[in-house]
Amino acid sequence: MAIARALAVSPEILLMDEPFGALDVQTRSIMADELLSLWELTRPAVVFVTHDLEEAIALADKVVVLTAGPGTVKATFPIDLPRPRVVQEIRFDHRFVELYQQIWGALRDEVQIAYARTTAVAQVS
């Protein structure tokens, strides 16, 4: 497991770009819980890039929403959910739902802008 190998050297910062992107939903959940368990051992700073809002909230201490492009910081949301977390359980927490709604409010316009750009390019091609 690449994540375990990366954490084995006790890095100060771990950069992860869509590490669970190729996995099915159930395996993603298991891997997210594994990541949280491993993270608890050394607690490095992790920059985790994901397009999955639920995954971002479940794993993060802070969620940063970027603009559709150029990618600048649109909003930052502290995640005040208790630790340790279990991904499949935390999603039912009332605070999780509140955070999801707040962050989605900032993200919605950016998703629509990105989608419009994609469809415009497809129409030209």
C-alpha positions in Angstrom: 0.0 0.0 0.0 1.6 3.2 -1.2 0.0 5.4 1.5 1.5 3.2 4.3 5.0 3.4 2.6 4.7 7.1 2.3 3.8 7.5 5.9 6.5 5.0 7.1 9.2 7.6 6.5 7.3 10.1 8.8 7.0 13.0 6.3 6.2 16.4 7.6 3.9 17.0 4.5 2.1 14.4 2.4 0.7 15.5 -1.0 -2.2 13.3 -2.3 -3.9 14.0 -5.6 -7.1 12.0 -6.0 -5.5 8.9 -4.4 -8.8 7.0 -4.3 -10.1 8.2 -7.7 -9.9 4.8 -9.4 -11.7 2.9 -6.6 -15.3 2.0 -6.2 -17.3 3.8 -3.5 -17.1 1.0 -0.9 -13.3 0.6 -1.3 -12.8 4.3 -1.2 -14.6 4.4 2.2 -12.3 1.6 3.5 -9.2 3.3 2.3 -10.3 6.7 3.8 -10.7 5.0 7.2 -7.3 3.4 6.7 -5.7 6.7 5.9 -7.3 8.3 9.0 -6.0 5.5 11.2 -2.5 5.7 9.7 -2.5 9.5 9.9 -3.3 9.4 13.6 0.1 7.7 14.3 2.3 10.6 13.1 -0.1 13.4 12.0 1.7 14.9 9.1 0.2 17.8 7.3 -1.7 16.4 4.3 -2.7 18.3 1.2 -5.5 16.1 -0.2 -6.9 17.0 -3.6 -10.4 15.6 -4.3 -13.5 16.3 -6.3 -15.6 14.4 -3.8 -17.1 16.9 -1.3 -18.1 14.2 1.2 -14.6 12.7 1.1 -13.1 16.1 1.7 -15.2 16.9 4.7 -14.8 13.4 6.2 -11.0 13.5 6.0 -10.1 17.2 6.5 -9.5 19.7 9.2 -9.9 22.4 6.6 -11.6 22.4 3.1 -10.4 24.9 0.5 -12.7 25.6 -2.4 -10.9 26.8 -5.6 -12.3 28.7 -8.5 -13.0 27.0 -11.8 -10.0 28.6 -13.4 -7.7 30.1 -12.9 -7.5 28.1 -9.7 -7.6 30.7 -6.9 -8.9 30.3 -3.4 -12.6 31.1 -3.3 -13.4 30.1 0.3 -11.9 28.2 3.2 -14.0 26.2 5.7 -12.7 24.8 9.0 -13.9 21.3 9.7 -14.8 21.0 13.3 -15.9 17.4 13.4 -14.6 15.3 16.3 -11.7 12.9 15.8 -11.2 10.0 15.5 -13.6 9.7 12.6 -15.1 6.8 10.8 -16.0 7.9 7.3 -19.2 6.0 6.9 -20.5 7.1 10.3 -19.5 10.8 10.3 -21.6 11.4 7.2 -24.8 11.1 9.3 -23.6 13.6 11.8 -25.8 16.8 11.9 -22.7 19.0 11.7 -21.4 17.1 8.7 -24.6 17.9 6.8 -24.4 21.6 7.8 -20.8 21.7 6.6 -21.7 20.0 3.3 -24.5 22.6 2.6 -22.2 25.5 3.4 -19.3 24.2 1.2 -21.6 23.2 -1.6 -23.0 26.7 -1.6 -19.5 28.0 -2.4 -18.7 25.2 -4.8 -22.0 25.1 -6.8 -21.2 28.1 -9.0 -17.7 26.8 -9.7 -19.0 23.4 -10.8 -21.5 25.1 -13.1 -18.7 27.3 -14.7 -16.5 24.3 -15.2 -19.4 22.3 -16.8 -20.3 25.2 -19.1 -16.7 25.4 -20.3 -16.6 21.7 -20.9 -19.8 21.7 -22.9 -18.7 24.8 -24.9 -15.4 23.0 -25.9 -17.3 19.9 -26.9 -19.6 21.8 -29.1 -16.7 23.5 -30.9 -14.9 20.1 -31.5 
